[in-house]
Amino acid sequence: MIKTSAVKPEHRRVEAPAIVFNNQDDVIAAFDRGELNRDFIAVVRYQGPRANGMPELHKLTPLLGVLQDRGFQVALVTDGRMSGASGKVPAAIHVTPECLVGGPLARVRTGDMILVDSERCVLQADVTESEWQVRTPERVDVSCYHYGLGRELFAGFRANALGAEQGAMTFVAPETGGTAWSLHAAPIQDRFLFAEEDSVVEDEEKV
């Protein structure tokens, strides 16, 4: 999803190389080092419900806004979340499935050209079909998010959380008529596909 009401029309379409980060602190550190003074799309992955509880990424809004004010074309793409007031920078959030279960952002590499077009509802990686198919999701160690401050108590909830599109819920009541909740979702774009139910279940078993 993306909120466009606070984004000026001239910033609602951004096409730029991806820079991949595994948490928002890495983005802040790169900004402080002066490495982000250019056009780019920040891909912040492994921020979904199962990876680390889908934390608020609001710390990214000010620095991306500064870069935009400097004249650079910037945007954010993540499987995490931001508050409703996402600011003037286009932010495509809640990308599902999340990276921990093999979601599409886990296949994005730094340097890939990414298109975020909120006017046409397009989120696309400019990667050939053959290249995309042979890429495997890049695994990241997220264990640091699972310990300390009582996080161990919620391990079972994280492990069984549904995706952001299903509300990141752990306990799900059957739908009307007794139908179980379905994890299957239709593709939205040929470079960012939702997983089929079987592949999601397979990834769940590996996790």
Rosetta blueprint (number, residue, H / E / L):
1 M L
2 I L
3 K L
4 T L
5 S L
6 A L
7 V L
8 K L
9 P H
10 E H
11 H H
12 R L
13 R E
14 V E
15 E E
16 A E
17 P E
18 A E
19 I E
20 V E
21 F E
22 N L
23 N L
24 Q H
25 D H
26 D H
27 V H
28 I H
29 A H
30 A H
31 F H
32 D H
33 R L
34 G L
35 E L
36 L L
37 N L
38 R L
39 D L
40 F E
41 I E
42 A E
43 V E
44 V E
45 R L
46 Y L
47 Q L
48 G L
49 P H
50 R H
51 A H
52 N H
53 G L
54 M L
55 P L
56 E E
57 L L
58 H L
59 K L
60 L H
61 T H
62 P H
63 L H
64 L H
65 G H
66 V H
67 L H
68 Q H
69 D H
70 R L
71 G L
72 F L
73 Q L
74 V E
75 A E
76 L E
77 V E
78 T E
79 D L
80 G L
81 R E
82 M L
83 S L
84 G L
85 A L
86 S L
87 G L
88 K L
89 V L
90 P L
91 A E
92 A E
93 I L
94 H L
95 V L
96 T L
97 P L
98 E L
99 C H
100 L H
101 V H
102 G L
103 G L
104 P H
105 L H
106 A H
107 R H
108 V L
109 R L
110 T L
111 G L
112 D L
113 M E
114 I E
115 L E
116 V E
117 D E
118 S L
119 E L
120 R L
121 C L
122 V E
123 L E
124 Q E
125 A E
126 D L
127 V L
128 T L
129 E H
130 S H
131 E H
132 W H
133 Q H
134 V H
135 R L
136 T L
137 P L
138 E L
139 R L
140 V L
141 D L
142 V L
143 S H
144 C H
145 Y H
146 H L
147 Y L
148 G L
149 L L
150 G L
151 R H
152 E H
153 L H
154 F H
155 A H
156 G H
157 F H
158 R H
159 A H
160 N L
161 A L
162 L L
163 G L
164 A H
165 E H
166 Q H
167 G L
168 A L
169 M L
170 T L
171 F L
172 V L
173 A L
174 P L
175 E L
176 T L
177 G L
178 G L
179 T L
180 A L
181 W L
182 S L
183 L L
184 H L
185 A L
186 A L
187 P L
188 I L
189 Q L
190 D L
191 R L
192 F L
193 L L
194 F L
195 A L
196 E L
197 E H
198 D H
199 S H
200 V H
201 V H
202 E H
203 D H
204 E H
205 E H
206 K H
207 V L
